[in-house]
Amino acid sequence: GYPVLADDLSVIDAGLRVHRGPRFIDLRKEAASALGVGEYVGVLGVRERWRYRIGAAPLSLPLGGIVIPGWGQLGLQPVSGSSRLSLLAPELALRIPGPWDALFMDVVSSVPVVHWIRPNDLDQADRGVDDLLEFATSV
């Protein structure tokens, strides 16, 4: 019931707005099979992928926070201070000097950041998403 703005890459502008990405999500075989969605598109990168076309979404929305996903025992851990830099800096897609350096610092310092740990188990996916949504509506 929630619009999806992007799969694994988001563009954030100087006004701290997140822009919509392509209208599909690439899934691994297990996820596509379990969810019963997606069409086979071959090997992308190093893995076979199934493409799931997603619905409409706003062109952009205000940035409300950043979720850093990880695998492990289910949990949510707010990230503060210098830990934000060490977790987010390696994920930057654009790594050449420019005016976005200041934007990165604005983003890192002005919105909540949470490390979302979820098990690599589709049977527990709903619980992990419920926990994340509960956290997001509480901040």
Phi and psi in radians as a Rosetta constraint file:
Dihedral C 1 N 2 CA 2 C 2 CIRCULARHARMONIC -1.845 0.35
Dihedral N 2 CA 2 C 2 N 3 CIRCULARHARMONIC 2.426 0.35
Dihedral C 2 N 3 CA 3 C 3 CIRCULARHARMONIC -1.221 0.35
Dihedral N 3 CA 3 C 3 N 4 CIRCULARHARMONIC 2.522 0.35
Dihedral C 3 N 4 CA 4 C 4 CIRCULARHARMONIC -1.817 0.35
Dihedral N 4 CA 4 C 4 N 5 CIRCULARHARMONIC 2.175 0.35
Dihedral C 4 N 5 CA 5 C 5 CIRCULARHARMONIC -1.468 0.35
Dihedral N 5 CA 5 C 5 N 6 CIRCULARHARMONIC -0.688 0.35
Dihedral C 5 N 6 CA 6 C 6 CIRCULARHARMONIC -2.726 0.35
Dihedral N 6 CA 6 C 6 N 7 CIRCULARHARMONIC 2.786 0.35
Dihedral C 6 N 7 CA 7 C 7 CIRCULARHARMONIC -1.439 0.35
Dihedral N 7 CA 7 C 7 N 8 CIRCULARHARMONIC -1.450 0.35
Dihedral C 7 N 8 CA 8 C 8 CIRCULARHARMONIC -2.195 0.35
Dihedral N 8 CA 8 C 8 N 9 CIRCULARHARMONIC 0.237 0.35
Dihedral C 8 N 9 CA 9 C 9 CIRCULARHARMONIC -2.526 0.35
Dihedral N 9 CA 9 C 9 N 10 CIRCULARHARMONIC 2.214 0.35
Dihedral C 9 N 10 CA 10 C 10 CIRCULARHARMONIC -2.159 0.35
Dihedral N 10 CA 10 C 10 N 11 CIRCULARHARMONIC 2.506 0.35
Dihedral C 10 N 11 CA 11 C 11 CIRCULARHARMONIC -1.822 0.35
Dihedral N 11 CA 11 C 11 N 12 CIRCULARHARMONIC 2.195 0.35
Dihedral C 11 N 12 CA 12 C 12 CIRCULARHARMONIC -2.031 0.35
Dihedral N 12 CA 12 C 12 N 13 CIRCULARHARMONIC 2.256 0.35
Dihedral C 12 N 13 CA 13 C 13 CIRCULARHARMONIC -1.693 0.35
Dihedral N 13 CA 13 C 13 N 14 CIRCULARHARMONIC 3.130 0.35
Dihedral C 13 N 14 CA 14 C 14 CIRCULARHARMONIC -1.134 0.35
Dihedral N 14 CA 14 C 14 N 15 CIRCULARHARMONIC -0.346 0.35
Dihedral C 14 N 15 CA 15 C 15 CIRCULARHARMONIC -1.507 0.35
Dihedral N 15 CA 15 C 15 N 16 CIRCULARHARMONIC 0.182 0.35
Dihedral C 15 N 16 CA 16 C 16 CIRCULARHARMONIC 0.983 0.35
Dihedral N 16 CA 16 C 16 N 17 CIRCULARHARMONIC 0.817 0.35
Dihedral C 16 N 17 CA 17 C 17 CIRCULARHARMONIC -1.958 0.35
Dihedral N 17 CA 17 C 17 N 18 CIRCULARHARMONIC 2.469 0.35
Dihedral C 17 N 18 CA 18 C 18 CIRCULARHARMONIC -1.724 0.35
Dihedral N 18 CA 18 C 18 N 19 CIRCULARHARMONIC 2.271 0.35
Dihedral C 18 N 19 CA 19 C 19 CIRCULARHARMONIC -1.739 0.35
Dihedral N 19 CA 19 C 19 N 20 CIRCULARHARMONIC 2.556 0.35
Dihedral C 19 N 20 CA 20 C 20 CIRCULARHARMONIC -1.128 0.35
Dihedral N 20 CA 20 C 20 N 21 CIRCULARHARMONIC 2.449 0.35
Dihedral C 20 N 21 CA 21 C 21 CIRCULARHARMONIC -1.791 0.35
Dihedral N 21 CA 21 C 21 N 22 CIRCULARHARMONIC -2.930 0.35
Dihedral C 21 N 22 CA 22 C 22 CIRCULARHARMONIC -0.973 0.35
Dihedral N 22 CA 22 C 22 N 23 CIRCULARHARMONIC 2.679 0.35
Dihedral C 22 N 23 CA 23 C 23 CIRCULARHARMONIC -1.600 0.35
Dihedral N 23 CA 23 C 23 N 24 CIRCULARHARMONIC 0.828 0.35
Dihedral C 23 N 24 CA 24 C 24 CIRCULARHARMONIC -2.675 0.35
Dihedral N 24 CA 24 C 24 N 25 CIRCULARHARMONIC 2.812 0.35
Dihedral C 24 N 25 CA 25 C 25 CIRCULARHARMONIC -2.226 0.35
Dihedral N 25 CA 25 C 25 N 26 CIRCULARHARMONIC 2.326 0.35
Dihedral C 25 N 26 CA 26 C 26 CIRCULARHARMONIC -1.625 0.35
Dihedral N 26 CA 26 C 26 N 27 CIRCULARHARMONIC 2.230 0.35
Dihedral C 26 N 27 CA 27 C 27 CIRCULARHARMONIC -2.008 0.35
Dihedral N 27 CA 27 C 27 N 28 CIRCULARHARMONIC 2.728 0.35
Dihedral C 27 N 28 CA 28 C 28 CIRCULARHARMONIC -1.418 0.35
Dihedral N 28 CA 28 C 28 N 29 CIRCULARHARMONIC 2.846 0.35
Dihedral C 28 N 29 CA 29 C 29 CIRCULARHARMONIC -0.959 0.35
Dihedral N 29 CA 29 C 29 N 30 CIRCULARHARMONIC -0.802 0.35
Dihedral C 29 N 30 CA 30 C 30 CIRCULARHARMONIC -1.062 0.35
Dihedral N 30 CA 30 C 30 N 31 CIRCULARHARMONIC -0.773 0.35
Dihedral C 30 N 31 CA 31 C 31 CIRCULARHARMONIC -1.184 0.35
Dihedral N 31 CA 31 C 31 N 32 CIRCULARHARMONIC -0.785 0.35
Dihedral C 31 N 32 CA 32 C 32 CIRCULARHARMONIC -1.063 0.35
Dihedral N 32 CA 32 C 32 N 33 CIRCULARHARMONIC -0.718 0.35
Dihedral C 32 N 33 CA 33 C 33 CIRCULARHARMONIC -1.164 0.35
Dihedral N 33 CA 33 C 33 N 34 CIRCULARHARMONIC -0.821 0.35
Dihedral C 33 N 34 CA 34 C 34 CIRCULARHARMONIC -1.119 0.35
Dihedral N 34 CA 34 C 34 N 35 CIRCULARHARMONIC -0.655 0.35
Dihedral C 34 N 35 CA 35 C 35 CIRCULARHARMONIC -1.500 0.35
Dihedral N 35 CA 35 C 35 N 36 CIRCULARHARMONIC -0.273 0.35
Dihedral C 35 N 36 CA 36 C 36 CIRCULARHARMONIC 1.186 0.35
Dihedral N 36 CA 36 C 36 N 37 CIRCULARHARMONIC 0.625 0.35
Dihedral C 36 N 37 CA 37 C 37 CIRCULARHARMONIC -2.369 0.35
Dihedral N 37 CA 37 C 37 N 38 CIRCULARHARMONIC 2.883 0.35
Dihedral C 37 N 38 CA 38 C 38 CIRCULARHARMONIC 1.693 0.35
Dihedral N 38 CA 38 C 38 N 39 CIRCULARHARMONIC 2.674 0.35
Dihedral C 38 N 39 CA 39 C 39 CIRCULARHARMONIC -2.110 0.35
Dihedral N 39 CA 39 C 39 N 40 CIRCULARHARMONIC 2.478 0.35
Dihedral C 39 N 40 CA 40 C 40 CIRCULARHARMONIC -1.133 0.35
Dihedral N 40 CA 40 C 40 N 41 CIRCULARHARMONIC 2.273 0.35
Dihedral C 40 N 41 CA 41 C 41 CIRCULARHARMONIC -2.120 0.35
Dihedral N 41 CA 41 C 41 N 42 CIRCULARHARMONIC 0.089 0.35
Dihedral C 41 N 42 CA 42 C 42 CIRCULARHARMONIC 1.647 0.35
Dihedral N 42 CA 42 C 42 N 43 CIRCULARHARMONIC -2.815 0.35
Dihedral C 42 N 43 CA 43 C 43 CIRCULARHARMONIC -1.566 0.35
Dihedral N 43 CA 43 C 43 N 44 CIRCULARHARMONIC 2.151 0.35
Dihedral C 43 N 44 CA 44 C 44 CIRCULARHARMONIC -2.083 0.35
Dihedral N 44 CA 44 C 44 N 45 CIRCULARHARMONIC 2.121 0.35
Dihedral C 44 N 45 CA 45 C 45 CIRCULARHARMONIC 1.286 0.35
Dihedral N 45 CA 45 C 45 N 46 CIRCULARHARMONIC -2.003 0.35
Dihedral C 45 N 46 CA 46 C 46 CIRCULARHARMONIC -2.081 0.35
Dihedral N 46 CA 46 C 46 N 47 CIRCULARHARMONIC 0.057 0.35
Dihedral C 46 N 47 CA 47 C 47 CIRCULARHARMONIC -2.237 0.35
Dihedral N 47 CA 47 C 47 N 48 CIRCULARHARMONIC 2.689 0.35
Dihedral C 47 N 48 CA 48 C 48 CIRCULARHARMONIC -1.218 0.35
Dihedral N 48 CA 48 C 48 N 49 CIRCULARHARMONIC 2.518 0.35
Dihedral C 48 N 49 CA 49 C 49 CIRCULARHARMONIC -2.337 0.35
Dihedral N 49 CA 49 C 49 N 50 CIRCULARHARMONIC 2.640 0.35
Dihedral C 49 N 50 CA 50 C 50 CIRCULARHARMONIC -2.093 0.35
Dihedral N 50 CA 50 C 50 N 51 CIRCULARHARMONIC 2.238 0.35
Dihedral C 50 N 51 CA 51 C 51 CIRCULARHARMONIC -1.699 0.35
Dihedral N 51 CA 51 C 51 N 52 CIRCULARHARMONIC 2.208 0.35
Dihedral C 51 N 52 CA 52 C 52 CIRCULARHARMONIC -1.949 0.35
Dihedral N 52 CA 52 C 52 N 53 CIRCULARHARMONIC 2.077 0.35
Dihedral C 52 N 53 CA 53 C 53 CIRCULARHARMONIC -1.402 0.35
Dihedral N 53 CA 53 C 53 N 54 CIRCULARHARMONIC 2.243 0.35
Dihedral C 53 N 54 CA 54 C 54 CIRCULARHARMONIC -1.841 0.35
Dihedral N 54 CA 54 C 54 N 55 CIRCULARHARMONIC 2.809 0.35
Dihedral C 54 N 55 CA 55 C 55 CIRCULARHARMONIC -1.322 0.35
Dihedral N 55 CA 55 C 55 N 56 CIRCULARHARMONIC -3.010 0.35
Dihedral C 55 N 56 CA 56 C 56 CIRCULARHARMONIC -1.147 0.35
Dihedral N 56 CA 56 C 56 N 57 CIRCULARHARMONIC 2.734 0.35
Dihedral C 56 N 57 CA 57 C 57 CIRCULARHARMONIC -2.681 0.35
Dihedral N 57 CA 57 C 57 N 58 CIRCULARHARMONIC 2.747 0.35
Dihedral C 57 N 58 CA 58 C 58 CIRCULARHARMONIC -1.010 0.35
Dihedral N 58 CA 58 C 58 N 59 CIRCULARHARMONIC 2.691 0.35
Dihedral C 58 N 59 CA 59 C 59 CIRCULARHARMONIC -1.094 0.35
Dihedral N 59 CA 59 C 59 N 60 CIRCULARHARMONIC -0.611 0.35
Dihedral C 59 N 60 CA 60 C 60 CIRCULARHARMONIC -2.769 0.35
Dihedral N 60 CA 60 C 60 N 61 CIRCULARHARMONIC 2.798 0.35
Dihedral C 60 N 61 CA 61 C 61 CIRCULARHARMONIC -2.482 0.35
Dihedral N 61 CA 61 C 61 N 62 CIRCULARHARMONIC 2.703 0.35
Dihedral C 61 N 62 CA 62 C 62 CIRCULARHARMONIC -1.093 0.35
Dihedral N 62 CA 62 C 62 N 63 CIRCULARHARMONIC 2.449 0.35
Dihedral C 62 N 63 CA 63 C 63 CIRCULARHARMONIC -1.220 0.35
Dihedral N 63 CA 63 C 63 N 64 CIRCULARHARMONIC 2.098 0.35
Dihedral C 63 N 64 CA 64 C 64 CIRCULARHARMONIC -1.753 0.35
Dihedral N 64 CA 64 C 64 N 65 CIRCULARHARMONIC -0.333 0.35
Dihedral C 64 N 65 CA 65 C 65 CIRCULARHARMONIC 2.942 0.35
Dihedral N 65 CA 65 C 65 N 66 CIRCULARHARMONIC 3.092 0.35
Dihedral C 65 N 66 CA 66 C 66 CIRCULARHARMONIC -2.226 0.35
Dihedral N 66 CA 66 C 66 N 67 CIRCULARHARMONIC 2.311 0.35
Dihedral C 66 N 67 CA 67 C 67 CIRCULARHARMONIC -1.923 0.35
Dihedral N 67 CA 67 C 67 N 68 CIRCULARHARMONIC 2.161 0.35
Dihedral C 67 N 68 CA 68 C 68 CIRCULARHARMONIC -1.837 0.35
Dihedral N 68 CA 68 C 68 N 69 CIRCULARHARMONIC 1.854 0.35
Dihedral C 68 N 69 CA 69 C 69 CIRCULARHARMONIC -1.368 0.35
Dihedral N 69 CA 69 C 69 N 70 CIRCULARHARMONIC 2.672 0.35
Dihedral C 69 N 70 CA 70 C 70 CIRCULARHARMONIC -2.695 0.35
Dihedral N 70 CA 70 C 70 N 71 CIRCULARHARMONIC 2.914 0.35
Dihedral C 70 N 71 CA 71 C 71 CIRCULARHARMONIC -1.824 0.35
Dihedral N 71 CA 71 C 71 N 72 CIRCULARHARMONIC 2.485 0.35
Dihedral C 71 N 72 CA 72 C 72 CIRCULARHARMONIC 2.698 0.35
Dihedral N 72 CA 72 C 72 N 73 CIRCULARHARMONIC -2.682 0.35
Dihedral C 72 N 73 CA 73 C 73 CIRCULARHARMONIC -1.351 0.35
Dihedral N 73 CA 73 C 73 N 74 CIRCULARHARMONIC 2.305 0.35
Dihedral C 73 N 74 CA 74 C 74 CIRCULARHARMONIC -0.841 0.35
Dihedral N 74 CA 74 C 74 N 75 CIRCULARHARMONIC 2.274 0.35
Dihedral C 74 N 75 CA 75 C 75 CIRCULARHARMONIC 3.089 0.35
Dihedral N 75 CA 75 C 75 N 76 CIRCULARHARMONIC 2.833 0.35
Dihedral C 75 N 76 CA 76 C 76 CIRCULARHARMONIC -2.177 0.35
Dihedral N 76 CA 76 C 76 N 77 CIRCULARHARMONIC 2.281 0.35
Dihedral C 76 N 77 CA 77 C 77 CIRCULARHARMONIC -2.293 0.35
Dihedral N 77 CA 77 C 77 N 78 CIRCULARHARMONIC 1.953 0.35
Dihedral C 77 N 78 CA 78 C 78 CIRCULARHARMONIC -1.023 0.35
Dihedral N 78 CA 78 C 78 N 79 CIRCULARHARMONIC 2.493 0.35
Dihedral C 78 N 79 CA 79 C 79 CIRCULARHARMONIC -1.960 0.35
Dihedral N 79 CA 79 C 79 N 80 CIRCULARHARMONIC 2.280 0.35
Dihedral C 79 N 80 CA 80 C 80 CIRCULARHARMONIC -2.295 0.35
Dihedral N 80 CA 80 C 80 N 81 CIRCULARHARMONIC 2.914 0.35
Dihedral C 80 N 81 CA 81 C 81 CIRCULARHARMONIC 0.976 0.35
Dihedral N 81 CA 81 C 81 N 82 CIRCULARHARMONIC -2.460 0.35
Dihedral C 81 N 82 CA 82 C 82 CIRCULARHARMONIC -1.161 0.35
Dihedral N 82 CA 82 C 82 N 83 CIRCULARHARMONIC -0.348 0.35
Dihedral C 82 N 83 CA 83 C 83 CIRCULARHARMONIC -1.067 0.35
Dihedral N 83 CA 83 C 83 N 84 CIRCULARHARMONIC -0.561 0.35
Dihedral C 83 N 84 CA 84 C 84 CIRCULARHARMONIC -1.066 0.35
Dihedral N 84 CA 84 C 84 N 85 CIRCULARHARMONIC -0.793 0.35
Dihedral C 84 N 85 CA 85 C 85 CIRCULARHARMONIC -1.072 0.35
Dihedral N 85 CA 85 C 85 N 86 CIRCULARHARMONIC -0.809 0.35
Dihedral C 85 N 86 CA 86 C 86 CIRCULARHARMONIC -1.202 0.35
Dihedral N 86 CA 86 C 86 N 87 CIRCULARHARMONIC -0.483 0.35
Dihedral C 86 N 87 CA 87 C 87 CIRCULARHARMONIC -1.476 0.35
Dihedral N 87 CA 87 C 87 N 88 CIRCULARHARMONIC -0.627 0.35
Dihedral C 87 N 88 CA 88 C 88 CIRCULARHARMONIC -1.577 0.35
Dihedral N 88 CA 88 C 88 N 89 CIRCULARHARMONIC -0.619 0.35
Dihedral C 88 N 89 CA 89 C 89 CIRCULARHARMONIC -0.980 0.35
Dihedral N 89 CA 89 C 89 N 90 CIRCULARHARMONIC -0.747 0.35
Dihedral C 89 N 90 CA 90 C 90 CIRCULARHARMONIC -1.162 0.35
Dihedral N 90 CA 90 C 90 N 91 CIRCULARHARMONIC -0.260 0.35
Dihedral C 90 N 91 CA 91 C 91 CIRCULARHARMONIC -1.596 0.35
Dihedral N 91 CA 91 C 91 N 92 CIRCULARHARMONIC -0.068 0.35
Dihedral C 91 N 92 CA 92 C 92 CIRCULARHARMONIC -1.095 0.35
Dihedral N 92 CA 92 C 92 N 93 CIRCULARHARMONIC 2.314 0.35
Dihedral C 92 N 93 CA 93 C 93 CIRCULARHARMONIC -1.450 0.35
Dihedral N 93 CA 93 C 93 N 94 CIRCULARHARMONIC -0.538 0.35
Dihedral C 93 N 94 CA 94 C 94 CIRCULARHARMONIC -1.865 0.35
Dihedral N 94 CA 94 C 94 N 95 CIRCULARHARMONIC 1.933 0.35
Dihedral C 94 N 95 CA 95 C 95 CIRCULARHARMONIC -2.075 0.35
Dihedral N 95 CA 95 C 95 N 96 CIRCULARHARMONIC 0.542 0.35
Dihedral C 95 N 96 CA 96 C 96 CIRCULARHARMONIC -1.900 0.35
Dihedral N 96 CA 96 C 96 N 97 CIRCULARHARMONIC 2.577 0.35
Dihedral C 96 N 97 CA 97 C 97 CIRCULARHARMONIC -1.010 0.35
Dihedral N 97 CA 97 C 97 N 98 CIRCULARHARMONIC 2.521 0.35
Dihedral C 97 N 98 CA 98 C 98 CIRCULARHARMONIC 3.025 0.35
Dihedral N 98 CA 98 C 98 N 99 CIRCULARHARMONIC -3.013 0.35
Dihedral C 98 N 99 CA 99 C 99 CIRCULARHARMONIC -1.155 0.35
Dihedral N 99 CA 99 C 99 N 100 CIRCULARHARMONIC -0.268 0.35
Dihedral C 99 N 100 CA 100 C 100 CIRCULARHARMONIC -1.279 0.35
Dihedral N 100 CA 100 C 100 N 101 CIRCULARHARMONIC -0.234 0.35
Dihedral C 100 N 101 CA 101 C 101 CIRCULARHARMONIC -1.022 0.35
Dihedral N 101 CA 101 C 101 N 102 CIRCULARHARMONIC -0.797 0.35
Dihedral C 101 N 102 CA 102 C 102 CIRCULARHARMONIC -1.159 0.35
Dihedral N 102 CA 102 C 102 N 103 CIRCULARHARMONIC -0.674 0.35
Dihedral C 102 N 103 CA 103 C 103 CIRCULARHARMONIC -1.069 0.35
Dihedral N 103 CA 103 C 103 N 104 CIRCULARHARMONIC -0.754 0.35
Dihedral C 103 N 104 CA 104 C 104 CIRCULARHARMONIC -1.004 0.35
Dihedral N 104 CA 104 C 104 N 105 CIRCULARHARMONIC -0.794 0.35
Dihedral C 104 N 105 CA 105 C 105 CIRCULARHARMONIC -1.137 0.35
Dihedral N 105 CA 105 C 105 N 106 CIRCULARHARMONIC -0.661 0.35
Dihedral C 105 N 106 CA 106 C 106 CIRCULARHARMONIC -1.066 0.35
Dihedral N 106 CA 106 C 106 N 107 CIRCULARHARMONIC -0.798 0.35
Dihedral C 106 N 107 CA 107 C 107 CIRCULARHARMONIC -1.092 0.35
Dihedral N 107 CA 107 C 107 N 108 CIRCULARHARMONIC -0.859 0.35
Dihedral C 107 N 108 CA 108 C 108 CIRCULARHARMONIC -1.066 0.35
Dihedral N 108 CA 108 C 108 N 109 CIRCULARHARMONIC -0.595 0.35
Dihedral C 108 N 109 CA 109 C 109 CIRCULARHARMONIC -1.665 0.35
Dihedral N 109 CA 109 C 109 N 110 CIRCULARHARMONIC -0.212 0.35
Dihedral C 109 N 110 CA 110 C 110 CIRCULARHARMONIC -1.936 0.35
Dihedral N 110 CA 110 C 110 N 111 CIRCULARHARMONIC -0.135 0.35
Dihedral C 110 N 111 CA 111 C 111 CIRCULARHARMONIC -2.231 0.35
Dihedral N 111 CA 111 C 111 N 112 CIRCULARHARMONIC 2.720 0.35
Dihedral C 111 N 112 CA 112 C 112 CIRCULARHARMONIC -1.108 0.35
Dihedral N 112 CA 112 C 112 N 113 CIRCULARHARMONIC 2.509 0.35
Dihedral C 112 N 113 CA 113 C 113 CIRCULARHARMONIC -2.220 0.35
Dihedral N 113 CA 113 C 113 N 114 CIRCULARHARMONIC 2.297 0.35
Dihedral C 113 N 114 CA 114 C 114 CIRCULARHARMONIC -2.305 0.35
Dihedral N 114 CA 114 C 114 N 115 CIRCULARHARMONIC 2.440 0.35
Dihedral C 114 N 115 CA 115 C 115 CIRCULARHARMONIC -1.647 0.35
Dihedral N 115 CA 115 C 115 N 116 CIRCULARHARMONIC 2.005 0.35
Dihedral C 115 N 116 CA 116 C 116 CIRCULARHARMONIC -1.788 0.35
Dihedral N 116 CA 116 C 116 N 117 CIRCULARHARMONIC 1.883 0.35
Dihedral C 116 N 117 CA 117 C 117 CIRCULARHARMONIC -1.705 0.35
Dihedral N 117 CA 117 C 117 N 118 CIRCULARHARMONIC 2.225 0.35
Dihedral C 117 N 118 CA 118 C 118 CIRCULARHARMONIC -2.363 0.35
Dihedral N 118 CA 118 C 118 N 119 CIRCULARHARMONIC 2.597 0.35
Dihedral C 118 N 119 CA 119 C 119 CIRCULARHARMONIC -1.234 0.35
Dihedral N 119 CA 119 C 119 N 120 CIRCULARHARMONIC 2.637 0.35
Dihedral C 119 N 120 CA 120 C 120 CIRCULARHARMONIC -1.447 0.35
Dihedral N 120 CA 120 C 120 N 121 CIRCULARHARMONIC 1.069 0.35
Dihedral C 120 N 121 CA 121 C 121 CIRCULARHARMONIC -2.572 0.35
Dihedral N 121 CA 121 C 121 N 122 CIRCULARHARMONIC 1.937 0.35
Dihedral C 121 N 122 CA 122 C 122 CIRCULARHARMONIC -1.090 0.35
Dihedral N 122 CA 122 C 122 N 123 CIRCULARHARMONIC -0.418 0.35
Dihedral C 122 N 123 CA 123 C 123 CIRCULARHARMONIC -1.154 0.35
Dihedral N 123 CA 123 C 123 N 124 CIRCULARHARMONIC -0.389 0.35
Dihedral C 123 N 124 CA 124 C 124 CIRCULARHARMONIC -1.855 0.35
Dihedral N 124 CA 124 C 124 N 125 CIRCULARHARMONIC 0.135 0.35
Dihedral C 124 N 125 CA 125 C 125 CIRCULARHARMONIC -1.077 0.35
Dihedral N 125 CA 125 C 125 N 126 CIRCULARHARMONIC -0.760 0.35
Dihedral C 125 N 126 CA 126 C 126 CIRCULARHARMONIC -1.047 0.35
Dihedral N 126 CA 126 C 126 N 127 CIRCULARHARMONIC -0.728 0.35
Dihedral C 126 N 127 CA 127 C 127 CIRCULARHARMONIC -1.109 0.35
Dihedral N 127 CA 127 C 127 N 128 CIRCULARHARMONIC -0.735 0.35
Dihedral C 127 N 128 CA 128 C 128 CIRCULARHARMONIC -1.110 0.35
Dihedral N 128 CA 128 C 128 N 129 CIRCULARHARMONIC -0.725 0.35
Dihedral C 128 N 129 CA 129 C 129 CIRCULARHARMONIC -1.179 0.35
Dihedral N 129 CA 129 C 129 N 130 CIRCULARHARMONIC -0.730 0.35
Dihedral C 129 N 130 CA 130 C 130 CIRCULARHARMONIC -1.026 0.35
Dihedral N 130 CA 130 C 130 N 131 CIRCULARHARMONIC -0.764 0.35
Dihedral C 130 N 131 CA 131 C 131 CIRCULARHARMONIC -1.076 0.35
Dihedral N 131 CA 131 C 131 N 132 CIRCULARHARMONIC -0.744 0.35
Dihedral C 131 N 132 CA 132 C 132 CIRCULARHARMONIC -1.127 0.35
Dihedral N 132 CA 132 C 132 N 133 CIRCULARHARMONIC -0.795 0.35
Dihedral C 132 N 133 CA 133 C 133 CIRCULARHARMONIC -1.137 0.35
Dihedral N 133 CA 133 C 133 N 134 CIRCULARHARMONIC -0.646 0.35
Dihedral C 133 N 134 CA 134 C 134 CIRCULARHARMONIC -1.103 0.35
Dihedral N 134 CA 134 C 134 N 135 CIRCULARHARMONIC -0.755 0.35
Dihedral C 134 N 135 CA 135 C 135 CIRCULARHARMONIC -1.098 0.35
Dihedral N 135 CA 135 C 135 N 136 CIRCULARHARMONIC -0.797 0.35
Dihedral C 135 N 136 CA 136 C 136 CIRCULARHARMONIC -1.096 0.35
Dihedral N 136 CA 136 C 136 N 137 CIRCULARHARMONIC -0.618 0.35
Dihedral C 136 N 137 CA 137 C 137 CIRCULARHARMONIC -1.409 0.35
Dihedral N 137 CA 137 C 137 N 138 CIRCULARHARMONIC -0.161 0.35
Dihedral C 137 N 138 CA 138 C 138 CIRCULARHARMONIC -1.650 0.35
Dihedral N 138 CA 138 C 138 N 139 CIRCULARHARMONIC -0.224 0.35
